[in-house]
Amino acid sequence: MESDFLKPEECAEVDMALLSSKEKFSARLAIYALRVLKQIAGETGLPVAEVTNGQVMDWVRNDESIQQSIQVDASFENFFTNLVVASLRPLRQIAVESGGAIEQLTVKQVVAWFVKDGKIRREQGVDAAFLNL
């Protein structure tokens, strides 16, 4: 199912990075969330930073690639919505550090930020890193 969420070149970008398994998962999730949030923003006319939890949940509820998971487990809808919404936190930080808007972020920028944050975590400890992985 992962191939439904990330494009092969996005997977390759994450796989090439020096990241732990948790960091790779978080980076992949952030890349997917960035795409979803951009799509929702395009449909609503809002900036990504202003997309609401309810709008994310509506999108998750209506996305055909997720429907099967929701049908199997009703709690998946809330779980998946929370994952996408939680990805806004690092995406906002990446945008601040890059000096641009979330909408302008690239996959390379997202992966590079996760590599930088992981390096800080390994060298300086969890408390020094942005994400507590």
Biotite code that builds the C-alpha atoms (Angstrom):
import biotite.structure as struc

atoms = struc.array([
    struc.Atom([0.000, 0.000, 0.000], chain_id="A", res_id=1, res_name="MET", atom_name="CA", element="C"),
    struc.Atom([2.972, 2.325, 0.538], chain_id="A", res_id=2, res_name="GLU", atom_name="CA", element="C"),
    struc.Atom([3.354, 2.651, -3.231], chain_id="A", res_id=3, res_name="SER", atom_name="CA", element="C"),
    struc.Atom([-0.125, 4.210, -3.271], chain_id="A", res_id=4, res_name="ASP", atom_name="CA", element="C"),
    struc.Atom([1.026, 6.907, -0.871], chain_id="A", res_id=5, res_name="PHE", atom_name="CA", element="C"),
    struc.Atom([4.466, 7.837, -2.223], chain_id="A", res_id=6, res_name="LEU", atom_name="CA", element="C"),
    struc.Atom([5.766, 8.028, -5.762], chain_id="A", res_id=7, res_name="LYS", atom_name="CA", element="C"),
    struc.Atom([8.774, 5.776, -6.534], chain_id="A", res_id=8, res_name="PRO", atom_name="CA", element="C"),
    struc.Atom([11.115, 8.776, -6.770], chain_id="A", res_id=9, res_name="GLU", atom_name="CA", element="C"),
    struc.Atom([9.908, 10.002, -3.361], chain_id="A", res_id=10, res_name="GLU", atom_name="CA", element="C"),
    struc.Atom([10.564, 6.570, -1.846], chain_id="A", res_id=11, res_name="CYS", atom_name="CA", element="C"),
    struc.Atom([14.024, 6.547, -3.408], chain_id="A", res_id=12, res_name="ALA", atom_name="CA", element="C"),
    struc.Atom([14.809, 10.000, -2.012], chain_id="A", res_id=13, res_name="GLU", atom_name="CA", element="C"),
    struc.Atom([13.929, 8.844, 1.523], chain_id="A", res_id=14, res_name="VAL", atom_name="CA", element="C"),
    struc.Atom([15.683, 5.489, 1.134], chain_id="A", res_id=15, res_name="ASP", atom_name="CA", element="C"),
    struc.Atom([18.948, 7.187, 0.085], chain_id="A", res_id=16, res_name="MET", atom_name="CA", element="C"),
    struc.Atom([18.958, 9.433, 3.160], chain_id="A", res_id=17, res_name="ALA", atom_name="CA", element="C"),
    struc.Atom([20.881, 8.551, 6.301], chain_id="A", res_id=18, res_name="LEU", atom_name="CA", element="C"),
    struc.Atom([17.858, 8.127, 8.522], chain_id="A", res_id=19, res_name="LEU", atom_name="CA", element="C"),
    struc.Atom([16.737, 5.667, 11.180], chain_id="A", res_id=20, res_name="SER", atom_name="CA", element="C"),
    struc.Atom([13.597, 3.616, 10.535], chain_id="A", res_id=21, res_name="SER", atom_name="CA", element="C"),
    struc.Atom([11.505, 6.008, 12.649], chain_id="A", res_id=22, res_name="LYS", atom_name="CA", element="C"),
    struc.Atom([12.939, 9.009, 10.824], chain_id="A", res_id=23, res_name="GLU", atom_name="CA", element="C"),
    struc.Atom([12.245, 7.405, 7.431], chain_id="A", res_id=24, res_name="LYS", atom_name="CA", element="C"),
    struc.Atom([8.658, 6.716, 8.472], chain_id="A", res_id=25, res_name="PHE", atom_name="CA", element="C"),
    struc.Atom([8.217, 10.305, 9.666], chain_id="A", res_id=26, res_name="SER", atom_name="CA", element="C"),
    struc.Atom([9.799, 11.722, 6.505], chain_id="A", res_id=27, res_name="ALA", atom_name="CA", element="C"),
    struc.Atom([7.576, 9.564, 4.277], chain_id="A", res_id=28, res_name="ARG", atom_name="CA", element="C"),
    struc.Atom([4.534, 10.598, 6.251], chain_id="A", res_id=29, res_name="LEU", atom_name="CA", element="C"),
    struc.Atom([5.486, 14.282, 5.981], chain_id="A", res_id=30, res_name="ALA", atom_name="CA", element="C"),
    struc.Atom([5.955, 13.981, 2.200], chain_id="A", res_id=31, res_name="ILE", atom_name="CA", element="C"),
    struc.Atom([2.594, 12.280, 1.816], chain_id="A", res_id=32, res_name="TYR", atom_name="CA", element="C"),
    struc.Atom([0.917, 14.805, 4.136], chain_id="A", res_id=33, res_name="ALA", atom_name="CA", element="C"),
    struc.Atom([2.467, 17.677, 2.182], chain_id="A", res_id=34, res_name="LEU", atom_name="CA", element="C"),
    struc.Atom([0.877, 16.349, -1.019], chain_id="A", res_id=35, res_name="ARG", atom_name="CA", element="C"),
    struc.Atom([-2.502, 15.810, 0.684], chain_id="A", res_id=36, res_name="VAL", atom_name="CA", element="C"),
    struc.Atom([-2.440, 19.227, 2.344], chain_id="A", res_id=37, res_name="LEU", atom_name="CA", element="C"),
    struc.Atom([-1.527, 20.938, -0.947], chain_id="A", res_id=38, res_name="LYS", atom_name="CA", element="C"),
    struc.Atom([-4.429, 19.149, -2.629], chain_id="A", res_id=39, res_name="GLN", atom_name="CA", element="C"),
    struc.Atom([-6.878, 20.177, 0.121], chain_id="A", res_id=40, res_name="ILE", atom_name="CA", element="C"),
    struc.Atom([-5.543, 23.749, -0.004], chain_id="A", res_id=41, res_name="ALA", atom_name="CA", element="C"),
    struc.Atom([-6.050, 23.798, -3.772], chain_id="A", res_id=42, res_name="GLY", atom_name="CA", element="C"),
    struc.Atom([-9.636, 22.578, -3.402], chain_id="A", res_id=43, res_name="GLU", atom_name="CA", element="C"),
    struc.Atom([-10.511, 25.018, -0.602], chain_id="A", res_id=44, res_name="THR", atom_name="CA", element="C"),
    struc.Atom([-8.475, 28.040, -1.693], chain_id="A", res_id=45, res_name="GLY", atom_name="CA", element="C"),
    struc.Atom([-6.813, 28.168, 1.745], chain_id="A", res_id=46, res_name="LEU", atom_name="CA", element="C"),
    struc.Atom([-3.081, 28.242, 2.475], chain_id="A", res_id=47, res_name="PRO", atom_name="CA", element="C"),
    struc.Atom([-1.822, 24.845, 3.690], chain_id="A", res_id=48, res_name="VAL", atom_name="CA", element="C"),
    struc.Atom([-1.201, 26.250, 7.176], chain_id="A", res_id=49, res_name="ALA", atom_name="CA", element="C"),
    struc.Atom([-4.926, 27.082, 7.478], chain_id="A", res_id=50, res_name="GLU", atom_name="CA", element="C"),
    struc.Atom([-6.326, 23.685, 6.445], chain_id="A", res_id=51, res_name="VAL", atom_name="CA", element="C"),
    struc.Atom([-8.473, 22.403, 9.309], chain_id="A", res_id=52, res_name="THR", atom_name="CA", element="C"),
    struc.Atom([-8.602, 18.964, 10.912], chain_id="A", res_id=53, res_name="ASN", atom_name="CA", element="C"),
    struc.Atom([-12.176, 18.628, 9.631], chain_id="A", res_id=54, res_name="GLY", atom_name="CA", element="C"),
    struc.Atom([-11.061, 19.306, 6.061], chain_id="A", res_id=55, res_name="GLN", atom_name="CA", element="C"),
    struc.Atom([-8.331, 16.676, 6.399], chain_id="A", res_id=56, res_name="VAL", atom_name="CA", element="C"),
    struc.Atom([-10.839, 14.183, 7.815], chain_id="A", res_id=57, res_name="MET", atom_name="CA", element="C"),
    struc.Atom([-13.252, 14.859, 4.932], chain_id="A", res_id=58, res_name="ASP", atom_name="CA", element="C"),
    struc.Atom([-10.445, 14.284, 2.452], chain_id="A", res_id=59, res_name="TRP", atom_name="CA", element="C"),
    struc.Atom([-9.404, 11.029, 4.174], chain_id="A", res_id=60, res_name="VAL", atom_name="CA", element="C"),
    struc.Atom([-13.034, 9.895, 4.253], chain_id="A", res_id=61, res_name="ARG", atom_name="CA", element="C"),
    struc.Atom([-13.400, 10.518, 0.510], chain_id="A", res_id=62, res_name="ASN", atom_name="CA", element="C"),
    struc.Atom([-10.019, 9.231, -0.719], chain_id="A", res_id=63, res_name="ASP", atom_name="CA", element="C"),
    struc.Atom([-10.538, 5.987, -2.634], chain_id="A", res_id=64, res_name="GLU", atom_name="CA", element="C"),
    struc.Atom([-7.067, 4.644, -1.802], chain_id="A", res_id=65, res_name="SER", atom_name="CA", element="C"),
    struc.Atom([-7.927, 4.804, 1.914], chain_id="A", res_id=66, res_name="ILE", atom_name="CA", element="C"),
    struc.Atom([-11.530, 3.549, 1.717], chain_id="A", res_id=67, res_name="GLN", atom_name="CA", element="C"),
    struc.Atom([-10.628, -0.121, 2.095], chain_id="A", res_id=68, res_name="GLN", atom_name="CA", element="C"),
    struc.Atom([-8.701, 0.541, 5.317], chain_id="A", res_id=69, res_name="SER", atom_name="CA", element="C"),
    struc.Atom([-11.606, 2.560, 6.721], chain_id="A", res_id=70, res_name="ILE", atom_name="CA", element="C"),
    struc.Atom([-14.051, -0.235, 5.855], chain_id="A", res_id=71, res_name="GLN", atom_name="CA", element="C"),
    struc.Atom([-11.861, -2.777, 7.674], chain_id="A", res_id=72, res_name="VAL", atom_name="CA", element="C"),
    struc.Atom([-11.341, -0.625, 10.773], chain_id="A", res_id=73, res_name="ASP", atom_name="CA", element="C"),
    struc.Atom([-13.521, 2.433, 11.448], chain_id="A", res_id=74, res_name="ALA", atom_name="CA", element="C"),
    struc.Atom([-10.909, 3.925, 13.794], chain_id="A", res_id=75, res_name="SER", atom_name="CA", element="C"),
    struc.Atom([-8.432, 4.098, 10.891], chain_id="A", res_id=76, res_name="PHE", atom_name="CA", element="C"),
    struc.Atom([-10.111, 7.295, 9.649], chain_id="A", res_id=77, res_name="GLU", atom_name="CA", element="C"),
    struc.Atom([-9.295, 9.171, 12.874], chain_id="A", res_id=78, res_name="ASN", atom_name="CA", element="C"),
    struc.Atom([-5.854, 7.586, 13.121], chain_id="A", res_id=79, res_name="PHE", atom_name="CA", element="C"),
    struc.Atom([-4.917, 8.543, 9.573], chain_id="A", res_id=80, res_name="PHE", atom_name="CA", element="C"),
    struc.Atom([-6.348, 12.053, 9.919], chain_id="A", res_id=81, res_name="THR", atom_name="CA", element="C"),
    struc.Atom([-4.277, 12.557, 13.071], chain_id="A", res_id=82, res_name="ASN", atom_name="CA", element="C"),
    struc.Atom([-1.119, 11.385, 11.275], chain_id="A", res_id=83, res_name="LEU", atom_name="CA", element="C"),
    struc.Atom([-1.628, 13.887, 8.449], chain_id="A", res_id=84, res_name="VAL", atom_name="CA", element="C"),
    struc.Atom([-2.460, 16.728, 10.847], chain_id="A", res_id=85, res_name="VAL", atom_name="CA", element="C"),
    struc.Atom([0.544, 15.888, 13.060], chain_id="A", res_id=86, res_name="ALA", atom_name="CA", element="C"),
    struc.Atom([2.797, 16.217, 10.012], chain_id="A", res_id=87, res_name="SER", atom_name="CA", element="C"),
    struc.Atom([1.929, 19.901, 9.854], chain_id="A", res_id=88, res_name="LEU", atom_name="CA", element="C"),
    struc.Atom([4.211, 20.531, 12.844], chain_id="A", res_id=89, res_name="ARG", atom_name="CA", element="C"),
    struc.Atom([7.491, 19.527, 11.134], chain_id="A", res_id=90, res_name="PRO", atom_name="CA", element="C"),
    struc.Atom([6.272, 20.939, 7.800], chain_id="A", res_id=91, res_name="LEU", atom_name="CA", element="C"),
    struc.Atom([5.718, 24.337, 9.450], chain_id="A", res_id=92, res_name="ARG", atom_name="CA", element="C"),
    struc.Atom([9.220, 24.173, 10.947], chain_id="A", res_id=93, res_name="GLN", atom_name="CA", element="C"),
    struc.Atom([10.779, 23.187, 7.612], chain_id="A", res_id=94, res_name="ILE", atom_name="CA", element="C"),
    struc.Atom([8.994, 26.121, 5.950], chain_id="A", res_id=95, res_name="ALA", atom_name="CA", element="C"),
    struc.Atom([10.206, 28.544, 8.649], chain_id="A", res_id=96, res_name="VAL", atom_name="CA", element="C"),
    struc.Atom([13.791, 27.325, 8.298], chain_id="A", res_id=97, res_name="GLU", atom_name="CA", element="C"),
    struc.Atom([13.642, 27.508, 4.493], chain_id="A", res_id=98, res_name="SER", atom_name="CA", element="C"),
    struc.Atom([12.120, 30.993, 4.591], chain_id="A", res_id=99, res_name="GLY", atom_name="CA", element="C"),
    struc.Atom([9.138, 30.031, 2.446], chain_id="A", res_id=100, res_name="GLY", atom_name="CA", element="C"),
    struc.Atom([5.584, 28.768, 2.620], chain_id="A", res_id=101, res_name="ALA", atom_name="CA", element="C"),
    struc.Atom([4.655, 25.132, 3.214], chain_id="A", res_id=102, res_name="ILE", atom_name="CA", element="C"),
    struc.Atom([3.202, 25.070, -0.316], chain_id="A", res_id=103, res_name="GLU", atom_name="CA", element="C"),
    struc.Atom([6.664, 25.749, -1.750], chain_id="A", res_id=104, res_name="GLN", atom_name="CA", element="C"),
    struc.Atom([8.454, 22.896, 0.035], chain_id="A", res_id=105, res_name="LEU", atom_name="CA", element="C"),
    struc.Atom([10.034, 20.172, -2.070], chain_id="A", res_id=106, res_name="THR", atom_name="CA", element="C"),
    struc.Atom([10.617, 16.510, -1.283], chain_id="A", res_id=107, res_name="VAL", atom_name="CA", element="C"),
    struc.Atom([14.367, 17.215, -1.219], chain_id="A", res_id=108, res_name="LYS", atom_name="CA", element="C"),
    struc.Atom([13.886, 19.966, 1.380], chain_id="A", res_id=109, res_name="GLN", atom_name="CA", element="C"),
    struc.Atom([11.716, 17.721, 3.566], chain_id="A", res_id=110, res_name="VAL", atom_name="CA", element="C"),
    struc.Atom([14.203, 14.841, 3.432], chain_id="A", res_id=111, res_name="VAL", atom_name="CA", element="C"),
    struc.Atom([17.185, 17.158, 4.038], chain_id="A", res_id=112, res_name="ALA", atom_name="CA", element="C"),
    struc.Atom([15.447, 18.590, 7.111], chain_id="A", res_id=113, res_name="TRP", atom_name="CA", element="C"),
    struc.Atom([14.777, 15.107, 8.531], chain_id="A", res_id=114, res_name="PHE", atom_name="CA", element="C"),
    struc.Atom([18.456, 14.231, 7.949], chain_id="A", res_id=115, res_name="VAL", atom_name="CA", element="C"),
    struc.Atom([19.541, 17.421, 9.768], chain_id="A", res_id=116, res_name="LYS", atom_name="CA", element="C"),
    struc.Atom([17.126, 16.819, 12.653], chain_id="A", res_id=117, res_name="ASP", atom_name="CA", element="C"),
    struc.Atom([18.271, 13.184, 12.923], chain_id="A", res_id=118, res_name="GLY", atom_name="CA", element="C"),
    struc.Atom([21.913, 14.243, 13.012], chain_id="A", res_id=119, res_name="LYS", atom_name="CA", element="C"),
    struc.Atom([21.166, 16.693, 15.840], chain_id="A", res_id=120, res_name="ILE", atom_name="CA", element="C"),
    struc.Atom([19.294, 13.928, 17.693], chain_id="A", res_id=121, res_name="ARG", atom_name="CA", element="C"),
    struc.Atom([22.233, 11.515, 17.378], chain_id="A", res_id=122, res_name="ARG", atom_name="CA", element="C"),
    struc.Atom([24.945, 14.066, 18.191], chain_id="A", res_id=123, res_name="GLU", atom_name="CA", element="C"),
    struc.Atom([23.262, 16.258, 20.808], chain_id="A", res_id=124, res_name="GLN", atom_name="CA", element="C"),
    struc.Atom([20.443, 14.105, 22.153], chain_id="A", res_id=125, res_name="GLY", atom_name="CA", element="C"),
    struc.Atom([16.680, 13.928, 21.765], chain_id="A", res_id=126, res_name="VAL", atom_name="CA", element="C"),
    struc.Atom([16.094, 17.180, 23.638], chain_id="A", res_id=127, res_name="ASP", atom_name="CA", element="C"),
    struc.Atom([18.172, 19.160, 21.132], chain_id="A", res_id=128, res_name="ALA", atom_name="CA", element="C"),
    struc.Atom([16.249, 17.832, 18.114], chain_id="A", res_id=129, res_name="ALA", atom_name="CA", element="C"),
    struc.Atom([12.943, 19.249, 16.893], chain_id="A", res_id=130, res_name="PHE", atom_name="CA", element="C"),
    struc.Atom([11.216, 15.860, 16.733], chain_id="A", res_id=131, res_name="LEU", atom_name="CA", element="C"),
    struc.Atom([11.172, 13.512, 19.697], chain_id="A", res_id=132, res_name="ASN", atom_name="CA", element="C"),
    struc.Atom([11.578, 10.205, 17.839], chain_id="A", res_id=133, res_name="LEU", atom_name="CA", element="C"),
])
